[in-house]
Amino acid sequence: MVAGVNAASAPSMRALGARLAGSVAVVAMALLGPSDAARAQDPASDEPARLMNDLMTGKTPVGGPFTLRDTAGRQRSLAEFRGKVVLLVFGYTGCPDVCPAELAEVARLLDTQDADGTRLQAIFITLDPERDTAAILRDYVAAFHPRLLALRGSAEETRALARAYKVAYRRVAQPGSAVALVDHSAFIYVLDRAGKFVAFFPPGTEAGRMAVMLRELGVDAAQR
């Protein structure tokens, strides 16, 4: 069962959404917005817009429990991180710019707001499990922070989890290249200490701003 948005955080979510709606819309259109012709040919191309609308409006549940494998092959569930604020980053190791920038800011947040590792858990979930092997993921996250946990599932598990968290993604072939990119929405999802979704950080949010927003949402990493 997918968990819903924490009702207590709804005012903060609406205020946050109002402040960020313009920039989020631009990002969504740039990454995933299909043309009218594309919609006519493929009705499924409407899904990114629908997922974006669901996330922005909060009219449908966002998030929920999951169990995926870490880079050592162990099953890891969201439930084991109860008591910590969880930051979920969806992406892939071949991402040329957005994912590295986001993970660098998350690493700064961990260093400045949770030096002892007792209050925050950052998790990177690959949207490209076919190419992101356990070994590749292990080396990738280690380059950002030793406490950054990488998880991967099957293609089916990835699709289901992305749908639950309103993550839009698709593989895109590059002209003249055998290597496909994965276009994806790029939000950092904030889960409270009970594992419920309360907010998201948009692309480009710096670590200092993340800390301020966590305090505004009442899930300050410095509090227990």
C-alpha positions as CSV (number, residue, x, y, z in Angstrom):
1,M,0.0,0.0,0.0
2,V,1.3,3.4,-0.9
3,A,1.6,5.9,1.9
4,G,-0.1,9.2,1.5
5,V,1.1,12.7,2.0
6,N,1.4,13.6,5.7
7,A,-1.6,15.8,6.4
8,A,0.3,17.8,9.0
9,S,2.7,18.9,6.3
10,A,0.1,20.0,3.8
11,P,0.3,23.8,4.4
12,S,4.1,23.6,4.0
13,M,3.7,21.6,0.9
14,R,1.3,24.0,-0.7
15,A,3.5,27.0,0.2
16,L,6.6,25.2,-1.2
17,G,4.7,24.2,-4.4
18,A,3.5,27.8,-5.0
19,R,7.0,29.2,-4.7
20,L,8.5,26.6,-7.0
21,A,5.8,25.9,-9.5
22,G,7.3,28.1,-12.2
23,S,10.8,26.6,-12.2
24,V,9.4,23.1,-11.8
25,A,7.2,23.5,-14.9
26,V,10.2,24.7,-16.9
27,V,12.3,21.7,-15.9
28,A,9.4,19.3,-16.6
29,M,8.8,20.7,-20.1
30,A,12.5,20.7,-20.9
31,L,13.1,17.1,-19.8
32,L,9.9,15.3,-20.5
33,G,7.2,17.4,-22.0
34,P,5.8,15.7,-25.1
35,S,4.6,17.6,-28.2
36,D,1.0,17.5,-29.3
37,A,2.0,15.3,-32.2
38,A,3.8,12.9,-29.8
39,R,0.7,12.7,-27.6
40,A,-1.5,11.9,-30.6
41,Q,0.8,9.0,-31.7
42,D,1.5,7.7,-28.2
43,P,-1.1,8.3,-25.4
44,A,1.4,7.0,-22.9
45,S,3.5,10.1,-23.5
46,D,1.0,11.9,-21.3
47,E,2.3,10.0,-18.3
48,P,5.1,12.4,-17.4
49,A,2.7,15.4,-17.3
50,R,0.2,13.4,-15.2
51,L,2.9,12.3,-12.7
52,M,4.1,15.9,-12.5
53,N,0.6,17.1,-11.8
54,D,0.0,14.4,-9.2
55,L,3.2,15.4,-7.4
56,M,2.6,19.2,-7.5
57,T,-1.0,19.1,-6.4
58,G,-0.8,16.4,-3.8
59,K,-4.2,15.1,-4.9
60,T,-3.0,11.6,-5.0
61,P,-0.8,9.6,-2.6
62,V,2.9,10.0,-3.1
63,G,5.5,7.5,-1.9
64,G,5.2,4.3,0.0
65,P,7.3,1.4,1.4
66,F,9.9,-0.4,-0.7
67,T,12.5,-3.1,-0.5
68,L,15.4,-3.1,-3.0
69,R,18.9,-4.5,-3.1
70,D,22.0,-2.6,-2.1
71,T,25.4,-2.9,-3.8
72,A,26.3,-5.9,-1.6
73,G,23.1,-7.7,-2.7
74,R,21.3,-7.3,0.6
75,Q,17.6,-6.5,0.8
76,R,17.1,-3.1,2.2
77,S,13.7,-1.7,3.2
78,L,12.5,1.8,3.9
79,A,11.3,0.6,7.3
80,E,14.8,0.1,8.6
81,F,15.4,3.9,8.4
82,R,12.5,4.8,10.7
83,G,13.7,7.5,13.1
84,K,15.7,9.3,10.4
85,V,14.8,11.9,7.8
86,V,15.2,10.2,4.5
87,L,16.3,11.9,1.2
88,L,15.5,9.9,-1.9
89,V,17.3,10.7,-5.1
90,F,16.2,9.0,-8.3
91,G,18.7,8.9,-11.2
92,Y,21.3,6.9,-12.9
93,T,25.1,6.8,-13.0
94,G,25.3,7.9,-16.6
95,C,23.5,11.1,-15.9
96,P,25.8,13.8,-17.3
97,D,24.9,16.8,-15.0
98,V,21.8,16.8,-12.9
99,C,22.4,13.7,-10.7
100,P,26.1,14.6,-9.9
101,A,25.0,18.2,-8.9
102,E,22.2,17.0,-6.7
103,L,24.3,14.3,-5.0
104,A,27.1,16.8,-4.3
105,E,24.6,19.0,-2.5
106,V,23.1,16.1,-0.6
107,A,26.7,15.2,0.5
108,R,27.2,18.7,1.8
109,L,24.0,18.5,3.7
110,L,25.1,15.3,5.4
111,D,28.4,16.8,6.3
112,T,26.9,20.1,7.7
113,Q,23.7,18.8,9.3
114,D,24.4,15.2,10.3
115,A,28.1,14.8,11.0
116,D,27.5,11.8,13.3
117,G,25.2,10.0,10.9
118,T,22.3,9.6,13.3
119,R,19.6,11.9,11.8
120,L,19.7,11.8,8.0
121,Q,19.8,8.9,5.5
122,A,20.4,9.7,1.8
123,I,19.4,7.0,-0.8
124,F,20.2,7.0,-4.5
125,I,17.8,4.7,-6.5
126,T,18.8,3.9,-10.0
127,L,16.3,4.3,-12.8
128,D,18.6,2.3,-15.1
129,P,19.1,-1.1,-13.4
130,E,20.0,-2.9,-16.6
131,R,23.2,-0.8,-16.9
132,D,23.8,0.3,-13.3
133,T,25.2,-2.9,-11.9
134,A,26.0,-3.3,-8.2
135,A,29.7,-2.6,-8.8
136,I,29.1,0.5,-10.8
137,L,26.7,1.9,-8.2
138,R,29.1,1.1,-5.4
139,D,31.9,3.1,-7.0
140,Y,29.5,5.9,-8.1
141,V,28.0,6.7,-4.7
142,A,31.4,6.3,-2.9
143,A,32.7,9.2,-4.9
144,F,30.1,11.5,-3.3
145,H,29.8,10.4,0.3
146,P,30.5,7.3,2.4
147,R,27.0,7.3,3.9
148,L,25.2,7.6,0.6
149,L,23.3,4.3,0.0
150,A,22.7,3.1,-3.5
151,L,19.8,0.7,-4.2
152,R,18.6,-1.1,-7.4
153,G,15.6,-3.3,-8.3
154,S,14.4,-5.1,-11.3
155,A,13.0,-3.2,-14.3
156,E,9.5,-4.0,-13.0
157,E,10.3,-2.9,-9.4
158,T,11.8,0.3,-10.7
159,R,8.8,1.2,-12.7
160,A,6.4,0.5,-9.8
161,L,8.5,2.5,-7.4
162,A,8.9,5.4,-9.8
163,R,5.1,5.4,-10.3
164,A,4.5,5.5,-6.6
165,Y,6.8,8.5,-6.1
166,K,5.6,10.3,-9.3
167,V,9.0,10.0,-11.0
168,A,8.9,10.4,-14.8
169,Y,11.6,8.7,-16.8
170,R,12.3,7.3,-20.2
171,R,15.3,6.0,-22.2
172,V,16.2,8.3,-25.1
173,A,18.4,7.2,-28.0
174,Q,21.1,9.7,-29.0
175,P,21.6,10.4,-32.8
176,G,25.0,9.0,-33.8
177,S,25.6,7.2,-30.5
178,A,25.0,3.7,-29.3
179,V,24.6,5.0,-25.7
180,A,21.1,6.0,-24.7
181,L,20.4,8.6,-22.1
182,V,17.6,8.4,-19.5
183,D,15.6,11.6,-19.3
184,H,14.0,11.8,-15.8
185,S,12.4,14.2,-13.4
186,A,15.0,15.3,-10.9
187,F,13.5,16.0,-7.5
188,I,14.9,15.0,-4.1
189,Y,12.1,13.5,-2.0
190,V,11.9,14.2,1.7
191,L,10.5,11.5,3.9
192,D,9.8,12.1,7.6
193,R,11.0,9.9,10.4
194,A,8.0,7.6,9.9
195,G,8.8,7.1,6.2
196,K,6.0,9.3,4.9
197,F,6.6,11.7,2.0
198,V,6.4,15.4,3.1
199,A,8.0,17.5,0.4
200,F,10.5,17.6,-2.4
201,F,13.5,19.7,-3.3
202,P,13.6,20.9,-7.0
203,P,16.7,20.6,-9.1
204,G,19.4,23.2,-8.2
205,T,18.5,23.3,-4.5
206,E,21.7,24.0,-2.5
207,A,22.5,22.3,0.7
208,G,22.0,25.4,2.8
209,R,18.6,25.9,1.4
210,M,17.7,22.3,2.0
211,A,18.6,22.7,5.7
212,V,16.3,25.8,5.9
213,M,13.4,24.0,4.1
214,L,13.8,21.0,6.5
215,R,13.4,23.3,9.4
216,E,10.4,25.0,7.8
217,L,8.7,21.6,7.2
218,G,9.3,20.6,10.9
219,V,11.6,17.8,10.1
220,D,14.8,19.6,11.0
221,A,17.7,17.1,10.8
222,A,19.2,18.7,13.9
223,Q,16.1,17.6,16.0
224,R,15.2,14.2,17.4
